[in-house]
Amino acid sequence: MEEKSVLFGRLIEIMDTLRARCPWDNKQTIESLRYLTIEETYELSDAILERDMEGIKKELGDLMLHLVFYAKIASEQQVFDIWDVLQSITEKLIHRHPHIFGDVKVGSAREVRDNWEKIKLKEHGNPSVLTGVPGSLPAVVKAYRIQEKASGVGFDWDNADQVWMKILEELTELQDAVRRGAEQAVREHEVGDLLFAIVNYARFIDVNPEDALERTNKRFINRFQYIEDQAKKHHKPLREMSLQEMNVFWNEAKKLEKES
C-alpha cells in the first residue's frame, strides 16, 4: 500500500487526469453530479443499516471521489479548490468546539450540540434557527432536525412522558376526524401532527426515527418476499392465498429472523 500521507494527493492526481482525458468525467458539472451524490449517500445509508463494514468503506470511497470532483470543477472556475475546502472545515471545527480549543466549559453532549447551534446562528446571521434545515430532506429526517434545532434554543418538552401524552392527544384528534367524516385536508393535517409527535417521542428515547422506519421497511420486505417464495414452492398464486395462509408464512419468516 502506498504511504498513507500521499494517498489523498494520489486521488487528486487521478481526478485531474480523468477530468483532462476521460470524456464522461470531463463532461460533468456540479449540477450533473448532484443526483449521483444523493444516490451514493443513500447507498452509504443502506450499508450502515446493514452494518456492512466493507460496503461502508466502498461507499465512503465513492463519496470521497465526489467531494474531490466538486472541488476540481470549482477550481477550474477559480472559485475554490480542495485545499480551501479542507481549510474551511478545519477552521469550522476549531471555532465550533470552544470547549476543546477554547475555555468554554460543557457538561454533556447536549450542551455541545446546543453551543454548536448558537455559534452557527452567529456565524451566518440566520433569520431563523430553522434556516439551516434543507428543504429537500425526507420528511421524517426533516422533522427530527427541526425538533433538534428548536430544542437547542430551549423550545422543547421537559420529558418523554409529556411527549407521549401529546401522541395520545393527536391520535384522539385523528380518530375524531375520521369518525366524523372530515375532509381529506383535515385528515392529512391530523396524520401529520401524529407523525410529528411520534418523531418527537423517538428523539426523547434516543431512537432515530428514520433508521427505525427503514429497518421496519426492510423487515417487511424480507418477510413479504418469504411469503412470495413459499407461494411459489406450493405452486399457489399469491392472490389465491387467504390472509390466514399468508400469516402462517409471515410468522415463519419472523421465526427465521430470530434464529439467524
Residue, then its C-alpha position, 0 to 999 in steps of 0.5 A: m500500500e502506498e504511504k498513507s500521507v500521499l494517498f489523498g494527493r494520489l486521488i487528486e492526481i487521478m481526478d485531474t487526469l480523468r477530468a483532462r482525458c476521460p470524456w464522461d468525467n470531463k463532461q460533468t458539472i456540479e449540477s450533473l453530479r448532484y443526483l449521483t451524490i444523493e444516490e451514493t449517500y443513500e447507498l452509504s445509508d443502506a450499508i450502515l443499516e446493514r452494518d456492512m463494514e466493507g460496503i461502508k468503506k466502498e461507499l465512503g470511497d465513492l463519496m470521497l471521489h465526489l467531494v474531490f470532483y466538486a472541488k476540481i470543477a470549482s477550481e477550474q472556475q477559480v472559485f475554490d479548490i480542495w485545499d480551501v475546502l479542507q481549510s474551511i472545515t478545519e477552521k469550522l471545527i476549531h471555532r465550533h468546539p470552544h470547549i476543546f480549543g477554547d475555555v468554554k466549559v460543557g457538561s454533556a453532549r447536549e450542551v455541545r450540540d446546543n453551543w454548536e447551534k448558537i455559534k452557527l446562528k452567529e456565524h451566518g446571521n440566520p433569520s431563523v434557527l430553522t434556516g439551516v434545515p434543507g428543504s429537500l430532506p425526507a420528511v421524517v429526517k426533516a422533522y427530527r432536525i427541526q425538533e433538534k434545532a428548536s430544542g437547542v434554543g430551549f423550545d422543547w418538552d421537559n420529558a418523554d412522558q409529556v411527549w407521549m401524552k401529546i401522541l395520545e392527544e393527536l391520535t384522539e384528534l385523528q380518530d375524531a376526524v375520521r369518525r366524523g367524516a372530515e375532509q381529506a385536508v383535515r385528515e392529512h393535517e391530523v396524520g401529520d401532527l401524529l407523525f410529528a409527535i411520534v418523531n418527537y417521542a423517538r428523539f426523547i428515547d434516543v431512537n432515530p426515527e428514520d433508521a427505525l422506519e427503514r429497518t421496519n421497511k426492510r423487515f417487511i420486505n424480507r418477510f413479504q418476499y418469504i411469503e412470495d417464495q413459499a407461494k411459489k414452492h406450493h405452486k399457489p398464486l399469491r392472490e389465491m392465498s387467504l390472509q390466514e395462509m399468508n400469516v402462517f408464512w409471515n410468522e415463519a419468516k419472523k421465526l427465521e429472523k430470530e434464529s439467524 
